[in-house]
Amino acid sequence: MTDTRTPPPPAGPPPTPDAPAGSVTVPGESLATLLHGYRVHARAPRGVVAALTERPRTLRALIQDSGLPRRSVEEILGCLGDDLRTGAGGTFVLRPAAVDRYRALIDYDELRAGTPLDSLAAAIGRNDALVTTMHELIASAPRPRAELDHVPATAATVVRRAVWLATHYDLRDAHLLCVGDHDLTSLAVVLLAAAAASAPGAAPGSARRGPAVTVVDIDEDLLEFLDRSARSRGVRLRCLYADLRFGLPPSVAGSADLAFTDPPYTPQGVSLFAARGAQGLADRERGRVLVAYGFSDRVPTLGWKVQRALLDQGLVFEAIWPAFHTYEGAEAVGARADMYVCQPTPATWKHLDRPAPARGPVPTAIYTRGRQSTESRPVPPAQPVLAAATAFLAAAPGRSVFVGERPELAAAAHAHLATVLERGLPTAAAGAGGPLSAVADLSDDPGPWLTRLLLAVNADRLAVIVTADHPVLGAGGSRSDALDPLRAKWVPTPEHDATADHHATADHHAATDHQGGGDHHGDGGDGAWGGARLVTFAAVDPADLDPGMRLARWLLDRPHGKIGNVWRDGLIRVVRTAEGRAPSQREALAAARRAVADPDLLAARLIDLPRHALASTLAAAVTSVEPLREGEAAAGG
């Protein structure tokens, strides 16, 4: 869900539209003219006035209740002139003496008598406790990230989604895929199912027949919150990291019965998220992709572009439920969005099954705001940081590779970031031939790319270009635990800055930090480096690690394989090296299964785990070695 940049609510009533010179404005006359212009669509603006005749209302409440864009509501308020006052808490209050006059003007009785019935209202009312729970969860969730177009849905809307899914589809033993879930829809679905299973009169065994729900999202703080919240309430969610621009986790593709997404509201964003939802479907005939999308009636061309983008994916609109979703924001589109029920067609599968060309640059501009908005333009790294990266490559002999969309350095090989994240360094760069040094341009990293790059790249030395305010490393410092799970693979290295007028600042918690700034103290200022930093790492020698950490390193070096298979093979190798006798494949796989709380995790790839799950998985791998070694020793005795 997205929003456009809108000004804060006005401090007082909007100005009355200008009247022609020499004319006398009759109270309500401009409103009558405005309503007449709406013609058959006048019920919504009449509703705005009706709400004001009943009690004081905030601008946001008027927008949410009417579904009109903010500009339209402000025009209506402007027509009320001096009859509108500003009340407590930024509310708008209609002058009491004017109430009857405005009710007569809008035909209040007819309007309220004809209010459409909400077919889901009764079901949502029966789940008011869940609405309260979701309100609390939404309030405690990680803050919405504007650069990811986060605008939270209301708690009632999230429950509405869960109720609608449960009443329109047979969710027993079904698999729902949430393609992005900053609204916490996944939690509402599993909590609703759990409540139904535990209700008086529920069929025996129904608790075991609720839907399985998987969430894929780029926001790792959100994924950790979802996972923790589900566990604390005794329900299950499967949470995986994915930047959908680079693909869907293989363990999710072709697994779901339904996919739900509330994407960035650009043609590129809606098209991409819907396509990933379709890729997640197991049943190509009966699977459905549900899309939340809304646009302002003031700019229908944007809606046309988005709908055309969905049609270009071969999706047909089976149904569109108008004004289904309500948001705490998104006032430019009336704080509302429709529910699109999209059915894939053979054209969808033809499009998705088409052999991908050689991996080139992946378009990353899909949002409405921030560095990766559709209106943004790529900015190459500043020359000083490129000079430092060049010096990094020159400091050690051997092979070199540059990872990024623009080959800015004279390295021996070049690889696109999408290629490396998908399957690691290409063979041409990773083959034999001496030590390998790599430089990667992550100038556009929204945060999690750095961890994935450190997983995907197997090299002797690595330098990464990031922004001075990188979300993981922080501005002028680092999060001490952010890269801690990778300590079996990489260690920060203090490198001397090759530029003459800046010097390096060693950040011993996460990475060496070369950055520009006026005071030369690593403050990430907009100096000669253009707000960029160069962080450098050296590979850890596996021979220096104990058996448990050596298994962690084995996993870290093979992040694109199924965790269960990699873990099994690593255990066999590590125990054989330490004890001279190897466990069987069955014994090694059983040890891995005993070490993890969720056996489904073993089917995923390490590179698809959220940061918190990556840390816990590697910790479990470390502890899985010793019992197997003890078992071997006992068997030998």
C-alpha positions in Angstrom: 0.0 0.0 0.0 1.3 3.4 -0.8 0.6 7.0 -0.1 1.6 10.3 -1.8 3.2 13.2 0.0 0.4 15.3 1.4 0.5 18.3 3.7 -0.6 18.0 7.3 -4.2 18.8 8.1 -5.0 22.5 8.0 -5.1 24.4 11.3 -8.5 25.8 10.5 -11.4 25.4 8.0 -10.3 25.4 4.3 -11.0 28.7 2.6 -14.3 29.2 0.8 -13.9 29.1 -3.0 -13.6 32.5 -4.5 -16.9 34.0 -5.7 -17.1 36.3 -8.8 -16.5 39.9 -8.1 -19.6 41.8 -7.0 -21.5 38.7 -6.2 -23.0 37.7 -2.8 -22.2 34.1 -1.6 -25.3 32.5 0.0 -24.4 29.9 2.7 -24.5 26.5 1.2 -24.8 27.7 -2.4 -21.3 26.7 -3.3 -21.8 23.3 -1.7 -25.0 22.8 -3.7 -23.1 23.6 -6.9 -20.3 21.2 -5.9 -22.8 18.4 -5.2 -24.6 19.0 -8.4 -21.3 18.5 -10.2 -20.9 15.0 -8.7 -24.2 14.0 -10.1 -24.7 10.2 -9.6 -21.6 10.1 -7.4 -22.8 12.7 -4.9 -23.6 10.2 -2.1 -20.0 10.2 -0.8 -19.6 14.0 -0.6 -23.1 14.2 1.0 -21.8 11.7 3.5 -19.0 14.1 4.5 -21.4 16.8 5.3 -23.8 14.4 7.0 -21.0 13.2 9.3 -20.2 16.8 10.3 -23.8 17.4 11.2 -23.6 14.5 13.7 -20.4 15.2 15.6 -16.9 16.7 15.3 -14.7 14.8 12.9 -11.1 14.8 12.0 -10.0 15.2 8.4 -8.6 11.7 8.4 -11.9 10.2 9.7 -13.8 12.1 7.0 -11.5 10.7 4.4 -11.6 7.1 5.7 -15.4 7.1 6.0 -16.1 8.6 2.7 -13.4 7.1 0.6 -12.8 10.4 -1.1 -9.3 11.7 -1.8 -8.0 14.4 0.6 -8.2 17.1 -2.0 -11.9 16.4 -2.6 -12.7 16.4 1.1 -10.9 19.7 1.5 -13.0 21.2 -1.4 -16.2 20.1 0.4 -15.0 21.7 3.7 -14.1 24.8 1.8 -17.7 25.2 0.7 -18.9 25.4 4.3 -17.2 28.7 4.8 -17.8 30.3 8.2 -20.2 27.6 9.2 -17.2 25.3 9.8 -15.2 25.8 13.0 -12.1 24.1 14.4 -12.7 22.1 17.5 -10.6 20.3 20.0 -7.9 17.9 18.8 -7.9 19.3 15.3 -11.5 18.3 14.6 -13.9 20.1 12.4 -17.2 21.3 14.0 -20.3 22.5 12.1 -22.0 25.6 13.7 -25.0 24.2 15.5 -27.4 26.8 14.0 -26.4 25.5 10.5 -27.0 21.8 11.1 -30.6 21.7 10.0 -30.0 23.8 7.0 -27.2 21.5 5.7 -29.2 18.3 6.5 -32.0 19.7 4.4 -29.6 20.6 1.6 -28.1 17.0 1.4 -31.4 15.2 2.1 -30.0 13.7 5.2 -32.8 11.3 6.0 -32.7 9.7 2.5 -29.0 9.4 2.7 -28.9 7.6 6.0 -31.8 5.4 5.1 -30.0 4.3 2.0 -26.6 3.5 3.5 -25.5 0.2 1.9 -25.3 -2.8 4.2 -21.9 -4.4 4.9 -22.2 -8.1 4.3 -19.1 -8.8 6.5 -20.1 -6.5 9.4 -21.8 -9.2 11.4 -18.9 -11.6 11.1 -16.4 -8.9 12.0 -18.6 -7.9 14.9 -18.4 -11.5 16.2 -14.6 -11.1 16.2 -14.3 -7.8 17.9 -11.7 -9.4 20.3 -9.5 -10.1 17.3 -9.9 -6.5 16.1 -8.6 -5.4 19.5 -5.8 -7.8 19.3 -4.8 -6.7 15.8 -5.0 -3.1 16.9 -2.5 -3.8 19.6 -0.2 -5.8 17.3 -0.3 -3.1 14.6 0.6 -0.5 17.3 3.6 -2.5 18.5 4.9 -3.6 15.1 8.0 -2.1 13.5 7.4 1.4 12.3 6.2 1.7 8.7 9.0 2.4 6.3 8.1 5.3 3.9 10.8 4.2 1.4 9.0 0.8 1.1 5.6 2.6 0.6 4.3 1.3 3.9 0.9 2.7 5.0 -0.8 0.5 7.6 -4.3 -0.8 7.2 -6.7 -0.4 10.0 -7.2 -3.3 12.5 -10.8 -3.7 11.3 -9.5 -4.0 7.7 -7.0 -6.7 8.6 -9.7 -8.7 10.3 -12.0 -8.1 7.3 -9.4 -9.7 5.0 -9.2 -12.7 7.3 -13.0 -13.1 7.5 -13.4 -12.6 3.8 -10.8 -15.3 3.0 -12.4 -17.7 5.5 -15.9 -17.2 4.1 -15.0 -17.3 0.4 -12.5 -20.1 0.3 -12.1 -23.5 1.9 -9.0 -22.8 4.0 -8.8 -26.3 5.6 -5.3 -27.5 4.9 -4.8 -24.7 2.4 -1.6 -22.7 2.0 -1.8 -18.9 1.8 1.2 -16.9 0.6 1.4 -13.3 1.7 3.6 -11.4 -0.8 4.7 -8.7 1.6 2.8 -8.2 4.9 3.5 -5.0 6.7 -0.3 -4.9 7.6 0.0 -8.2 9.5 -2.7 -9.9 7.5 -1.0 -13.3 8.0 -1.4 -13.0 11.8 -5.1 -12.1 11.5 -5.6 -15.2 9.3 -4.0 -17.7 11.6 -5.4 -16.1 14.8 -8.9 -16.2 13.3 -8.5 -19.9 12.4 -7.2 -20.7 15.9 -10.1 -18.9 17.5 -12.6 -20.8 15.3 -10.9 -24.2 16.1 -11.1 -23.5 19.9 -14.6 -22.2 19.9 -17.4 -24.2 21.7 -18.8 -26.8 19.4 -15.8 -26.8 17.0 -15.3 -30.2 15.3 -12.6 -32.5 16.9 -9.3 -32.1 15.1 -10.2 -28.8 13.5 -7.2 -27.1 15.1 -5.0 -29.3 12.9 -6.8 -28.2 9.7 -6.3 -24.5 9.6 -4.4 -22.8 6.8 -0.7 -22.8 6.6 0.6 -19.2 6.0 3.9 -18.1 4.5 5.1 -14.5 4.5 7.8 -13.3 2.2 9.0 -9.7 2.8 12.1 -7.5 2.4 11.7 -6.0 5.9 13.6 -8.2 8.3 12.4 -6.4 11.4 8.9 -7.0 10.3 9.6 -10.7 9.7 11.1 -11.1 13.2 8.1 -9.4 14.7 5.7 -11.7 12.8 7.6 -14.8 13.8 7.8 -13.7 17.5 4.2 -12.7 17.7 3.0 -16.0 16.2 5.1 -18.1 18.5 3.9 -16.1 21.6 0.3 -16.8 20.6 0.8 -20.5 19.8 0.2 -20.2 16.1 2.5 -20.9 13.2 3.8 -18.7 10.4 6.6 -19.4 8.0 8.6 -16.2 7.5 11.2 -15.9 4.7 13.2 -13.0 3.4 12.7 -11.9 -0.3 13.5 -8.9 -2.3 10.9 -9.6 -4.9 12.8 -7.7 -7.6 15.4 -10.5 -7.5 12.9 -13.4 -7.3 10.8 -15.6 -5.0 12.4 -18.2 -2.7 12.5 -21.6 -4.5 10.9 -23.3 -1.5 7.8 -21.1 -1.9 7.4 -21.2 -5.7 4.6 -23.4 -6.7 3.4 -24.2 -3.2 0.4 -22.0 -2.4 -3.4 -22.1 -3.1 -3.9 -18.4 -2.7 -1.6 -15.4 -2.8 -2.4 -12.0 -1.2 -0.5 -8.8 -1.7 -0.9 -5.1 -0.9 1.9 -3.8 -3.1 3.5 -0.5 -3.9 0.9 1.4 -5.9 3.0 2.0 -9.0 2.4 0.0 -12.2 5.8 -1.6 -11.8 5.2 -2.5 -8.1 1.7 -3.9 -8.6 2.8 -5.9 -11.6 5.9 -7.3 -9.9 4.2 -8.3 -6.6 1.2 -9.9 -8.5 3.6 -11.9 -10.7 5.5 -13.2 -7.7 2.1 -14.2 -6.2 1.3 -16.1 -9.3 4.7 -17.8 -9.2 3.8 -19.0 -5.7 0.7 -20.8 -6.8 0.6 -24.6 -6.9 -2.7 -25.0 -8.8 -2.6 -23.2 -12.1 -6.3 -23.7 -12.7 -7.8 -22.8 -9.3 -5.2 -20.7 -7.7 -6.0 -17.0 -7.3 -3.9 -13.8 -6.7 -5.6 -11.2 -4.5 -4.4 -7.7 -4.9 -5.2 -4.6 -2.8 -5.1 -1.5 -5.0 -6.7 1.9 -5.0 -6.5 5.0 -7.0 -8.0 8.5 -6.8 -10.9 9.3 -9.1 -9.1 12.5 -9.8 -6.3 10.6 -11.6 -8.0 7.6 -13.3 -5.1 7.3 -15.7 -2.9 5.9 -13.0 -5.6 3.3 -12.3 -5.7 2.4 -16.0 -1.9 2.0 -16.1 -1.9 -0.3 -13.1 -4.8 -2.4 -14.4 -3.2 -2.7 -17.8 0.0 -3.9 -16.1 -2.0 -6.6 -14.4 -3.6 -7.6 -17.7 -0.2 -7.7 -19.3 0.6 -10.4 -16.8 -2.2 -12.5 -18.3 -4.4 -12.0 -15.2 -8.1 -11.6 -15.5 -10.2 -9.7 -13.0 -12.6 -12.3 -11.6 -14.0 -9.7 -9.2 -13.3 -6.2 -7.9 -14.6 -5.5 -4.4 -14.7 -1.7 -4.1 -13.5 0.2 -1.1 -12.6 -3.1 0.7 -9.5 -1.9 2.5 -9.2 1.2 4.8 -5.8 2.7 5.8 -4.3 4.9 8.5 -3.1 7.3 5.8 -3.1 7.1 2.0 -5.3 10.1 2.0 -4.5 10.9 -1.7 -6.5 7.8 -2.6 -9.2 8.4 0.0 -7.6 6.0 2.5 -9.2 3.2 0.6 -8.3 0.4 -1.8 -10.3 -2.2 -3.7 -9.8 -5.9 -3.6 -8.9 -7.4 -7.0 -9.5 -11.1 -7.3 -7.2 -12.1 -10.2 -7.3 -15.4 -12.0 -4.2 -16.5 -13.9 -4.7 -17.6 -17.5 -2.5 -19.6 -19.9 -1.0 -16.3 -20.9 0.2 -15.8 -17.3 2.1 -19.1 -17.2 3.5 -18.5 -20.7 4.8 -15.2 -19.5 6.2 -16.6 -16.2 7.6 -19.8 -17.8 9.4 -18.0 -20.6 13.2 -18.8 -20.3 14.9 -15.9 -18.6 17.5 -14.1 -20.6 21.0 -13.9 -19.3 20.8 -12.0 -16.0 21.3 -8.3 -16.6 20.5 -5.3 -14.5 17.3 -5.7 -12.5 15.0 -2.7 -12.4 14.8 -1.7 -8.8 12.7 1.5 -9.1 9.2 0.3 -8.1 8.2 2.6 -5.2 6.6 6.1 -5.0 9.1 7.6 -2.6 12.8 7.3 -1.6 15.9 6.3 -3.4 14.2 3.6 -5.3 11.1 5.4 -6.5 10.0 5.3 -10.1 11.0 8.9 -10.5 14.6 8.4 -9.1 17.7 8.2 -11.3 20.7 6.0 -10.5 23.7 8.0 -9.1 27.1 6.4 -9.6 29.5 6.3 -6.6 31.7 9.3 -6.1 35.2 9.2 -7.6 37.0 9.1 -4.2 35.2 5.9 -3.1 35.9 4.4 -6.5 39.5 5.3 -6.1 39.6 3.6 -2.7 37.9 0.5 -4.2 40.5 0.4 -7.0 43.3 0.7 -4.5 41.7 -2.2 -2.6 41.9 -4.4 -5.7 45.4 -3.3 -6.4 46.6 -4.1 -2.9 46.5 -7.9 -3.4 47.6 -9.9 -6.5 45.3 -12.5 -8.1 41.8 -12.5 -9.6 39.3 -9.8 -9.2 35.6 -9.3 -9.8 33.2 -6.3 -9.7 29.6 -6.9 -8.6 27.1 -4.3 -9.6 24.9 -3.0 -12.3 27.4 -0.6 -13.7 31.0 -1.9 -14.2 32.7 1.1 -12.6 36.0 -0.6 -11.9 38.7 -2.2 -14.1 38.3 -5.6 -12.5 39.1 -8.8 -14.3 35.4 -9.9 -14.3 32.0 -8.4 -13.9 28.8 -9.9 -12.4 25.4 -8.4 -12.0 24.1 -8.2 -8.5 21.0 -10.3 -9.4 23.2 -13.1 -10.7 25.3 -13.2 -7.5 22.3 -13.1 -5.2 20.6 -15.9 -7.2 23.5 -18.3 -7.4 26.8 -16.8 -6.3 29.7 -15.6 -8.3 29.9 -16.8 -11.9 32.3 -19.6 -12.7 34.5 -17.3 -14.7 35.2 -15.3 -11.6 35.1 -18.0 -9.0 37.3 -20.6 -10.8 40.8 -21.6 -9.9 43.7 -19.1 -10.3 44.9 -17.7 -7.1 43.3 -15.4 -4.4 40.1 -13.7 -5.3 39.2 -10.1 -4.4 35.7 -8.7 -5.0 34.2 -5.2 -4.9 30.4 -4.8 -4.8 28.4 -1.7 -5.4 25.5 -1.7 -2.9 24.8 2.1 -3.2 21.1 1.3 -3.6 20.9 -1.2 -0.8 17.7 -0.7 1.2 19.4 -2.7 4.1 19.3 -6.4 3.7 21.3 -6.8 0.5 24.6 -6.5 2.4 23.9 -9.7 4.5 22.8 -11.6 1.3 25.9 -10.4 -0.5 28.2 -11.6 2.3 26.4 -15.0 2.1 26.5 -15.2 -1.7 30.2 -14.2 -2.3 32.9 -16.7 -1.6 36.2 -14.8 -2.0 39.4 -14.0 -0.1 38.8 -10.3 0.2 35.7 -8.2 -0.2 35.0 -4.5 -0.3 31.4 -3.1 -0.4 30.3 0.4 -1.4 27.3 1.4 0.8 25.6 4.7 1.7 26.9 6.5 4.7 23.6 5.9 6.6 23.3 2.3 5.7 20.4 0.8 7.7 22.5 -2.2 9.0 25.8 -0.5 9.6 24.3 2.8 10.8 25.7 6.3 10.3 29.2 6.6 11.6 29.0 3.3 13.5 27.3 -0.1 13.3 24.8 -2.4 14.9 27.1 -4.7 16.9 24.9 -7.8 16.3 23.7 -7.2 12.7 26.5 -9.2 11.0 27.5 -11.3 14.0 26.1 -14.6 12.5 28.6 -14.2 9.6 31.7 -14.2 11.9 32.6 -17.8 10.8 33.1 -16.5 7.2 34.1 -12.8 7.3 36.2 -10.6 9.6 36.4 -6.8 9.2 39.8 -5.6 7.9 41.4 -2.2 8.6 42.4 -1.0 5.1 44.2 2.3 4.5 42.2 4.8 2.5 43.8 5.4 -0.9 42.6 9.0 -1.2 45.0 11.7 0.0 42.5 13.9 1.8 40.6 11.4 3.8 41.7 8.6 6.2 40.1 5.3 7.2 38.1 4.8 10.3 38.1 1.2 11.6 34.7 0.0 12.8 35.6 -3.1 14.8 32.0 -4.2 15.3 31.0 -4.9 11.7 33.3 -3.7 9.1 36.1 -1.3 8.3 34.6 1.9 7.2 36.1 4.3 4.7 34.0 7.4 4.3 34.1 11.0 3.6 33.1 13.9 5.8 34.2 17.3 6.8 35.6 16.3 10.2 37.3 13.0 9.1 35.7 11.2 12.0 33.5 8.8 10.1 30.3 10.8 10.4 29.0 10.0 7.0 28.7 13.6 6.0 28.1 14.8 2.4 31.8 15.4 1.8 34.0 14.5 -1.1 32.7 10.9 -0.9 29.1 12.0 -1.7 27.7 10.2 1.3 29.3 6.8 0.4 31.3 4.4 2.5 33.6 1.5 1.6 33.5 -1.4 4.1 36.1 -4.2 3.8 36.3 -7.8 4.9 38.7 -10.7 4.8 37.7 -14.3 4.7 38.2 -16.4 7.9 40.5 -19.4 7.5 38.3 -22.5 8.3 41.4 -24.2 9.8 41.2 -21.7 12.6 37.6 -22.7 13.6 36.5 -25.3 16.1 34.2 -28.1 14.7 31.0 -26.4 15.5 32.0 -23.1 13.8 33.4 -25.1 10.9 30.0 -26.5 10.3 28.6 -22.9 10.4 31.2 -21.9 7.8 30.2 -24.9 5.6 26.6 -23.6 5.6 27.7 -20.0 5.0 29.7 -21.0 2.0 26.7 -22.8 0.4 23.8 -20.5 1.0 21.9 -21.5 -2.2 21.5 -25.1 -1.3 18.7 -26.7 0.7 19.7 -26.2 4.4 18.9 -29.8 5.3 21.1 -31.3 2.6 24.0 -28.8 3.2 23.8 -29.4 7.0 23.8 -33.1 6.6 26.8 -33.2 4.3 28.6 -30.7 6.5 28.1 -32.7 9.6 29.5 -35.8 7.9 32.6 -33.9 6.8 33.2 -32.1 10.1 32.9 -35.2 12.2 35.0 -37.2 9.9 37.8 -34.6 10.1 37.5 -34.3 13.9 37.1 -38.0 14.7 38.3 -40.0 11.7 35.0 -41.7 11.3 31.9 -40.3 9.7 28.2 -40.7 10.7 25.8 -42.0 8.0 23.7 -39.6 6.0 20.6 -40.8 8.0 22.3 -40.1 11.3 23.6 -36.7 10.1 20.1 -35.6 8.8 18.5 -36.8 12.0 20.9 -34.7 14.1 20.0 -31.6 12.0 16.3 -32.3 12.5 16.7 -32.6 16.2 18.5 -29.2 16.3 15.8 -27.1 14.7 12.4 -26.2 16.1 10.8 -26.0 12.7 11.6 -28.9 10.3 10.2 -26.9 7.3 13.3 -24.7 7.7 15.5 -27.5 6.3 13.8 -27.2 2.9 14.7 -23.5 2.6 17.9 -21.9 1.6 20.1 -20.1 4.0 20.1 -17.0 1.9 16.3 -16.8 2.2 16.2 -16.8 6.0 15.4 -13.5 7.8 18.3 -12.1 9.9 16.9 -13.5 13.2 16.3 -17.0 11.7 19.8 -17.0 10.1 21.4 -16.4 13.5 19.3 -19.1 15.3 19.9 -21.6 12.5 23.7 -21.2 12.5 23.7 -21.4 16.3 21.7 -24.6 16.2 24.2 -26.0 13.6 27.1 -25.3 15.9 25.5 -27.2 18.8 24.5 -30.1 16.6 28.1 -31.2 16.1 29.1 -32.2 19.6 26.3 -34.8 20.3 27.2 -36.5 17.1 30.9 -36.6 18.0 30.1 -37.9 21.5 27.9 -40.6 19.9 30.7 -41.6 17.6 33.1 -41.8 20.5 30.7 -43.9 22.5 30.2 -46.2 19.5 34.0 -46.5 19.1 34.4 -47.3 22.8 
